[in-house]
Amino acid sequence: MSIKWEKKDGTNEGKLTFEIAPEKIKEGLNSAFNRVKKSLNVPGFRKGKVPRQIFNEMYGEEALYQEALNDLLPEAYSNAVKEADINPVDQPQIDVESMESDAAWVLTAKVTVEPEVELGQYKDLEVTKHPTRVLKADIENELNRLQQQEAELVLKEDEPAEQGDTVVIDFEGKIDGEAFDGGKGENHSLELGSGQFIPGFEDQLVGHKAGEEVAVTVTFPEDYQAKDLAGKEAVFDTKI
């Protein structure tokens, strides 16, 4: 096989030119014809039985070129890469330069190869070791974090909720007896003491059990993000 590798200066890209030999092309065309003729209906012949000569007269041998190329290209490209002694890192962009009868087919491939790396001086390098001091508090904080991360919820039946417990609640908030937007929720998981809700809300659920209904009265902070609720007192009908 005749191949030529031209690497673009300053990059890890190049053009690989290679050929598919006439004898290989002949094999590919025969294989392509045997596959294509199975679906051909030609007057005077049973389906799939049209002779090669009749096919060529009707359609031209060129009608088989693309089918044959699809079969031949993977092996031809792989062999060209080996002969050029390159290591591609992605799929090539293939272009056909020439596909002439009774001659080798010439193709080019735009190829990206592994970059060439030149190692600098790395032997006998001196490295400064920085001492690391781990405090007892750091260890305890990390252990607490892991405990929280790996903790599993355990169902408490007929026991009052405590700070640190997670409760699942349905709630609806009202101001002066009127419901307001964003004040209703269902199946909401809330860790008591997390500060997720308005100050005072979570504290009023402590001591209550699953199934109980609690009227939680809170006052929205003056700097609450929803200006129409800021500073107002609300009652949340809450079921645990």
C-alpha positions as CSV (number, residue, x, y, z in Angstrom):
1,M,0.0,0.0,0.0
2,S,1.2,3.5,-0.9
3,I,0.8,5.9,2.0
4,K,1.9,9.4,2.9
5,W,1.7,11.2,6.2
6,E,1.9,15.0,6.3
7,K,1.8,16.5,9.7
8,K,0.9,20.2,10.1
9,D,3.6,22.2,11.8
10,G,2.9,23.2,15.3
11,T,-0.2,21.0,15.7
12,N,-1.0,17.4,16.3
13,E,-3.1,17.2,13.1
14,G,-2.2,16.0,9.7
15,K,-3.2,14.4,6.4
16,L,-2.9,10.7,5.7
17,T,-3.0,9.7,2.0
18,F,-3.5,6.1,1.3
19,E,-4.8,3.7,-1.5
20,I,-7.0,0.7,-1.9
21,A,-5.4,-1.7,-4.4
22,P,-7.3,-2.9,-7.5
23,E,-7.5,-6.5,-6.4
24,K,-9.1,-5.4,-3.1
25,I,-11.5,-3.1,-5.0
26,K,-12.6,-6.1,-7.1
27,E,-13.3,-8.1,-4.0
28,G,-15.3,-5.3,-2.5
29,L,-17.3,-4.7,-5.7
30,N,-18.2,-8.4,-5.9
31,S,-19.3,-8.5,-2.3
32,A,-21.3,-5.3,-2.8
33,F,-23.0,-6.7,-5.9
34,N,-24.0,-9.9,-4.2
35,R,-25.5,-7.9,-1.4
36,V,-27.3,-5.4,-3.6
37,K,-28.7,-7.8,-6.2
38,K,-30.8,-9.6,-3.5
39,S,-33.2,-6.7,-3.5
40,L,-33.3,-6.0,-7.2
41,N,-36.3,-6.6,-9.4
42,V,-35.2,-6.6,-13.0
43,P,-37.7,-7.6,-15.8
44,G,-36.9,-11.0,-17.2
45,F,-35.0,-12.2,-14.1
46,R,-36.1,-13.6,-10.8
47,K,-35.6,-11.3,-7.9
48,G,-31.9,-11.4,-6.8
49,K,-30.9,-13.3,-10.0
50,V,-29.8,-10.5,-12.3
51,P,-26.3,-11.2,-13.9
52,R,-23.5,-8.8,-13.2
53,Q,-23.2,-7.8,-16.8
54,I,-26.8,-6.8,-17.0
55,F,-26.5,-4.8,-13.8
56,N,-23.5,-2.9,-15.1
57,E,-25.3,-2.1,-18.4
58,M,-28.4,-0.9,-16.5
59,Y,-26.8,1.0,-13.6
60,G,-23.1,1.1,-14.2
61,E,-20.5,-0.4,-12.0
62,E,-20.1,3.0,-10.3
63,A,-23.4,2.3,-8.6
64,L,-21.5,-0.2,-6.4
65,Y,-18.6,2.1,-5.5
66,Q,-20.0,3.6,-2.3
67,E,-21.2,0.2,-1.1
68,A,-17.8,-1.3,-1.8
69,L,-16.0,1.6,-0.2
70,N,-18.0,1.2,3.0
71,D,-16.7,-2.4,3.2
72,L,-13.1,-1.7,2.3
73,L,-12.4,1.6,4.1
74,P,-12.1,0.3,7.8
75,E,-9.3,-2.2,6.9
76,A,-7.6,0.1,4.5
77,Y,-7.5,3.0,7.0
78,S,-6.3,0.8,9.8
79,N,-3.5,-0.6,7.7
80,A,-2.5,2.9,6.6
81,V,-2.3,4.1,10.2
82,K,-0.1,1.1,11.1
83,E,2.2,1.7,8.2
84,A,2.4,5.5,9.0
85,D,3.2,4.6,12.6
86,I,0.8,7.2,14.0
87,N,-1.7,7.0,16.9
88,P,-5.0,8.8,16.1
89,V,-7.1,10.0,19.0
90,D,-10.4,10.6,17.2
91,Q,-12.4,9.6,14.1
92,P,-10.8,10.7,10.8
93,Q,-12.4,12.9,8.2
94,I,-12.2,10.9,5.0
95,D,-12.2,12.4,1.5
96,V,-12.0,10.5,-1.8
97,E,-9.3,11.8,-4.1
98,S,-10.0,9.4,-7.0
99,M,-12.1,6.3,-7.7
100,E,-11.2,5.2,-11.2
101,S,-12.0,1.9,-12.9
102,D,-9.0,-0.5,-13.0
103,A,-6.9,1.7,-10.8
104,A,-6.2,2.1,-7.1
105,W,-8.6,4.3,-5.2
106,V,-6.9,7.2,-3.5
107,L,-8.2,8.6,-0.3
108,T,-7.1,11.1,2.3
109,A,-7.9,11.3,6.0
110,K,-7.7,14.4,8.2
111,V,-6.3,12.9,11.4
112,T,-5.7,14.1,14.9
113,V,-2.9,12.2,16.6
114,E,-1.4,12.0,20.1
115,P,0.6,15.2,20.8
116,E,4.3,14.9,21.2
117,V,5.4,15.7,24.7
118,E,8.9,16.6,25.6
119,L,9.7,15.9,29.2
120,G,11.7,18.5,31.1
121,Q,14.1,17.9,33.8
122,Y,12.2,16.1,36.6
123,K,14.9,14.1,38.3
124,D,16.5,15.2,41.5
125,L,13.9,17.8,42.0
126,E,13.6,19.1,45.6
127,V,10.1,19.3,47.1
128,T,9.3,21.3,50.3
129,K,7.2,19.3,52.7
130,H,4.7,21.4,54.5
131,P,3.6,19.9,57.9
132,T,-0.1,19.4,58.4
133,R,-1.6,19.8,61.8
134,V,-5.0,18.2,62.4
135,L,-6.8,19.5,65.5
136,K,-9.1,17.4,67.6
137,A,-12.0,19.8,66.7
138,D,-11.3,19.1,63.0
139,I,-11.6,15.4,63.5
140,E,-14.9,15.8,65.5
141,N,-16.4,18.1,62.9
142,E,-15.6,15.6,60.1
143,L,-17.0,12.7,62.2
144,N,-20.2,14.7,62.8
145,R,-20.4,15.5,59.1
146,L,-20.0,11.8,58.2
147,Q,-22.6,10.8,60.8
148,Q,-25.1,13.2,59.3
149,Q,-24.3,12.1,55.8
150,E,-24.7,8.4,56.5
151,A,-27.5,8.7,59.0
152,E,-30.7,6.8,58.3
153,L,-34.2,7.9,59.4
154,V,-35.9,5.6,61.9
155,L,-39.6,5.8,62.3
156,K,-40.8,6.9,65.8
157,E,-44.2,5.6,66.7
158,D,-46.2,7.1,69.5
159,E,-43.3,9.3,70.6
160,P,-43.2,13.1,70.7
161,A,-41.0,14.9,68.2
162,E,-37.7,16.3,69.5
163,Q,-35.2,18.8,68.2
164,G,-33.2,17.1,65.5
165,D,-36.1,14.8,64.5
166,T,-37.4,14.9,60.9
167,V,-41.2,15.3,60.6
168,V,-43.4,15.1,57.5
169,I,-46.1,17.7,57.6
170,D,-49.0,19.1,55.7
171,F,-49.6,22.8,56.3
172,E,-51.7,25.8,55.2
173,G,-51.0,29.3,56.4
174,K,-53.6,32.0,56.8
175,I,-53.4,35.7,57.7
176,D,-56.6,37.1,59.2
177,G,-58.3,33.9,58.2
178,E,-57.3,34.2,54.5
179,A,-55.0,31.8,52.8
180,F,-52.0,33.4,51.0
181,D,-49.8,32.3,48.0
182,G,-47.0,30.0,48.9
183,G,-48.4,29.2,52.3
184,K,-49.5,25.7,51.6
185,G,-47.5,22.4,51.4
186,E,-48.0,18.6,51.6
187,N,-45.7,15.8,52.6
188,H,-43.0,18.3,53.4
189,S,-39.9,16.9,55.3
190,L,-38.7,19.2,58.0
191,E,-35.8,18.7,60.4
192,L,-36.7,20.4,63.7
193,G,-34.1,22.9,64.6
194,S,-32.7,23.3,61.1
195,G,-34.1,26.8,60.8
196,Q,-35.6,26.0,57.5
197,F,-38.9,27.6,58.4
198,I,-39.9,31.0,59.9
199,P,-38.4,31.5,63.4
200,G,-40.6,29.8,66.0
201,F,-42.4,27.5,63.5
202,E,-40.3,24.4,64.2
203,D,-40.2,24.9,68.0
204,Q,-44.0,24.7,68.2
205,L,-43.9,21.2,66.6
206,V,-41.6,19.8,69.4
207,G,-43.5,17.5,71.8
208,H,-46.2,16.6,69.3
209,K,-46.8,13.1,67.8
210,A,-47.6,11.8,64.3
211,G,-51.2,12.3,63.4
212,E,-51.6,15.4,65.6
213,E,-52.8,18.7,64.3
214,V,-51.1,21.9,65.5
215,A,-52.0,25.5,65.0
216,V,-48.6,27.2,64.6
217,T,-48.6,30.9,65.1
218,V,-45.6,32.9,63.8
219,T,-44.8,36.4,62.7
220,F,-43.0,37.0,59.5
221,P,-39.7,38.9,59.9
222,E,-39.8,42.6,58.9
223,D,-37.2,42.0,56.2
224,Y,-39.0,38.9,54.8
225,Q,-38.5,38.6,51.0
226,A,-42.2,38.7,50.3
227,K,-43.0,42.3,51.1
228,D,-46.7,41.7,51.4
229,L,-46.1,39.2,54.2
230,A,-43.3,41.0,56.1
231,G,-44.1,41.8,59.7
232,K,-47.5,40.0,59.6
233,E,-48.8,37.3,62.0
234,A,-49.8,34.1,60.4
235,V,-51.4,30.9,61.6
236,F,-50.4,27.6,60.0
237,D,-52.8,24.7,60.3
238,T,-50.3,21.9,60.5
239,K,-50.7,18.1,60.5
240,I,-47.8,15.9,61.5
